[in-house]
Amino acid sequence: MDTTIAVRGHGITKVFGDVVALDHVDLNVAQGQIHGLVGPNGAGKTTLLGLMLGLATADEGELEILGTPVGRGLPAPEGVSGFVDGPGLYPTLTARQNLATLLTLLPDDAPAGNVDEALDQVGLTAAADQKVRGFSLGMRQRLGLAAALLTKPRLLVLDEPSNGLDPVGKKHVHGVLRRLAAEGTTVILSSHRMDDLEALCSEVTILSSGRMVFSGPVKKLSDDDRALDYRLRVTEPSAVRALALETPGVTLVEASDAAGHPDSDVIVVRTRVTALDQLVGRIVRADLAVRELAPVVSPLEAAFLALTEQQPLTEQQALTEQEPGR
């Protein structure tokens, strides 16, 4: 495995007036990795992404991008592309014209891709000749990704790339990012969607109030043995409830349906994985059927909430968050 470091940061600090946006943040991202950057609003994610893109410079600390130091008086290295706070697009131009215009702004010796190929990669071929002002948010995000791909980046920095995407658009974007990583491109993305991070990222960095509270493999967070709420849909809930009450380390939690009414065939238990295994074993031995077993909040999201001292979602809130269009 190639362990070349694409982004190396040590003690990165950025202050805006009285606000400390980043407070001595350390970061190491390996080449060819999809690395997630997460945190509550105002945690410093956008500021850190902006430093990587050369949109700002750190007040303190050291930042090295693709083997090149960056900072005051030092130009941003070649091979870095992406966007923060949404892609910058020309609304009166078509998607194809936007990308063609971008090509004319690149230095003559800069690597450049093909406009139609970039549009095809993000699933916008059919909309290539439509003006961007009529695009949905998700289509704008995909066009922004296509623009970033035109520069053949070795480091791709993306701020909420799944924002506004429908399932088809998300499939296109995820496929592109996985392919780029497999070919050696490093991808750093911020997202509030834990499902995206779990699907894409091998490692994540969690920021809270400008400070790094975790950086490492997603699996390390997911394997943390903390109690979670698990949703079980069963054929005989009263019998399963009785078994849950008899299982050490298992606590019953009230279950409800999407409308907030008691859900007759669902029970929710709060437990650690080891105790959950014992409960499932008891259910099987009692010849009872389990039709669904899943965490109400994913292990990654639970770890994120704990590390950033956020309040965990109730089961009803978690179901609401999963509704289409949210």
N, C-alpha and C positions, 0 to 999 in steps of 0.2 A: 504494500500500500504506500502510495506517495504521501509523505507527511509534510510536504512543503507548506509553510505558513503563508497564506495569501493576505491576511490582515493580522497585524500585531499591534496591540495598544497597551500602554502602561501608564497608569496615573493620569488618564485623560480627564481634564477639567475644563468646563466651559461655563462662564458666568455672563448673564445678561442683567446688568444693573444690580438689583438686590436679589435676583433669582439665580440660584446655583442649578443650572440645567444638568450638568454632569459633574460628579464629585469623585475624582480619582478612580475612574473606571479602567479595569484591565480587560483585555479581549484578545483571544487567539482563535483564528478561524483557518482551518486547513484548506488547501487547494482541493477543488472538486467537491466541496461540502455544501449542502443546503443548510444554512444556519438561521434559526429563528431568533428574532429580537422582539421581546414582549414586555409588557408592563402596563400599568394603569395610565390613563390620560395624564400628561404632564410628567411622565417618568423620565423623559429625556431621549426617547427612541428616535424621534425625528431629528433632534440635534445631532445624535451620533451618526445617523445615516447621512446627514448633510456634511459632516466632517469627512466621511469616506468619499463623498462625491466632489469634494473640493469647494463646496458652497460656503464654507466657513473654516476657521482655523481654531485649534484648541488654545486656551490661555495657558495651560500647563500640561505637562506630560509628553509622551512620545507616541507617534502614530506612524506605522510603516505599512504601506499598501503595495502589494506585489513586489516586495523587496526594495521599495523606494521610500525613504523618509519623506513625510509631508508635514507642512506646517507653515509658519510665517516665512515669507520670502522663498518658499519652495513650491514649484508648480505641481499640480496634480498629475500623477502618473498616467501614461496612456493605457488603454485597455480597461478603463472603468466606465460603466454606464449605468443608467437607471433613472429613477425619479423619486421625489418626496412631495408630499401634499398634492398628489395627482400629477399626471403627465402634462407638460406644456404643449398645447396643440393649437393650430390655426382653425378656428371654427368655420370660417368661410371657404376653406379648401376641402377637397375630398380626402378620404383616407390615403389614396395613392399619391395625391399631390402633397400631402403633409410629409410623407416619407421621402418623396423625390426632392422636396425642398431641403429636408435635413441632409440628404446626400451632398447637396451643393455647398453646405456649410462646413463639411468635413475637410481637413487638410488633404492635399493631393496624395500624400504618402500614407494616409490612414487606411487601415483595412476597412472594407465596406462590403455589405451584403447586397442582395437583390431585393428590390421592393416587393415584387409579386411573391417571392419566396417567403419573405417576412410576413406578409399578410396571410398567406396560406397557413403558416405555422400557428398563428393565433386564431384561425378560423374566421377571418374577415374577407375572404376572397369575394363573396357575394356582395359585400358592402363596400368594395374598393372604390367605387365611383360615386358614393353618397357623401354629401357634405357632413363634416364632423358636428356641426351645430345641431343636427338631428339625431346624433348618437345618444344612446342610453349611457348611464354611468359605467356599466360593465363593458360596453363596446369601447368607450374611451380608455378604460384600463387596458384592454387588449391591444388597442392601437399604440398606447404608450409602451407596452412591452415590445411590440413590433419595432417601434422606433429605437428602443434600446438594443435590440438584436442586430440592427443594421450596422452597428459599429463593431461587431464581432468581439464583444467584451470578454475579458478574462475574469473580471469581477462585475457581477450584476447586483445592483443595490435597488431594492424595490420596497416602497411604502404602501402597505395594504393592497397588494396586487389582486386579491380576490374580491375587493370591494365592489358590490353591485353585480357580480357575476351570477348568471343562472347556471344550472348543472352542466349544460353543454359547454359554456364558456369556461367554467372551472376545470372541466376535463381537459380542454385544450391547453389552458395555462399550466396545469399541473404536469401534463405530458411534456410541454416545452421545457419546463424547469428541470424535470428529471433527466431529460436527454442532455441538456446543457451540462448538468453536473456529471453525468456519465462520461462526457467528452472532456472533462477537466475544468470547466468553468465553475468558479465559486459563486454561490448565490447567497446573499444576505437579505432577508425579508422581514419586515415587521407585520404583525397581524394580531387582531383581537380574536380571530377564529382559531380556537384550540384544535378543532378537527383538521384544519389545514396544516397546522404545525405537526400534529401527530402523523398525518399522511405523508408529509414532505421532508421534515427535518430530521437529521441525525443528531444534531445538538441544538441547544437553545441557550440564550442569555436572557435573564430576567432582570429588569431594572425596576427600582422603586424609589421615587423621590430623588432621582439622579444618581443613585448608587446601585452597583451590581450586587444582587442578592443570591444569584446562582448563575453558573455558566458551566455547561457540560452536556453529557449525553441525555437525550430525552428519556431513555430507558432508566437512567438513574433516578429520575423524578417519578416515573411510573411505578418503579419497584419499591418506592418508599412505603414501609409498612404502617400506613396511617389508616384510621377507620374511615370508610366511605359509606355512602348510602347506595344500596343495590336494590334494583327493582326486579321482582320475580312475578311473572304471570303464570299462574298454576291452575290446575283443574279443581283442586279441593283446598281452597285457601284456609278454611277453618282448621283443617288438619295440619297444614304447613305452619300456620301461626302457632299452633300448639308445639310443634317441633322446634320452632324458632325460640319460643320462650324457654324451652328445656336446654337449649344449646348455650354453653358458657361463652361469653364475649359477644353475643348477638343481642341487639336491641331492636324492638319493633318500632317502626315509624309509620304514622298514618299515611295511607295511600289515597290518591284521588285521581279522577280522570281529567281530561283536558279542560273540562268546564268547571272543575273544582269540586265535583261531587264525589263521594266515596266510590272507589273502584272495587267492585265485588270480587273480581278474580285476580287482583293484584295485591301483593304485600311488598312493603319496603322495609329493609332491615339496614341497620347501621352496624358495621362490623369490619374487622380486618380480614385479609385474605385467608389466613389460616383458619379462623373461625367459620368463614363462609364455606370453605371446603368441607368442614365437619357438618355444617347444616345441609349442604347439597348431598353429602353421603347419606345422611339420615333420611332425606326425602326419597332418594333412590331405593334405599333398603325398605322403606315403607310402601314401595310400589306406587308412588305418586308421580304425576307427570309435571315437568317444568317446561312451559312453552316459550318462555323468555327469561333471560338473566342478563342484566346489563347494569353498569353503574349509572346512577342518576346524573352525576357529574363525572367526567372522565378523570382518571388518576392524574393526568397532566394538569387539567384545570384545577383540581383540588389542591395540588402542590403549588400552583401559581397563586391561588387565593390565599393559601396559608403563608407563603413567603412574602406576599405583598400586603398581608393583614387586611384583605378584603373579606366581606361577609359571603359565605357560600350560598349558592342558590338553593331555595327550597325545591321540592320535587315539582310543584306546580310551576314555579318560575322556569325550571329547566325544560319542562314540556313546552312552555310558551316560546322559549328561545329557539326550539327546534321547529316551530311552525314555519311553513313556506313563506318566503318573502321577508323574513326577519334576518 
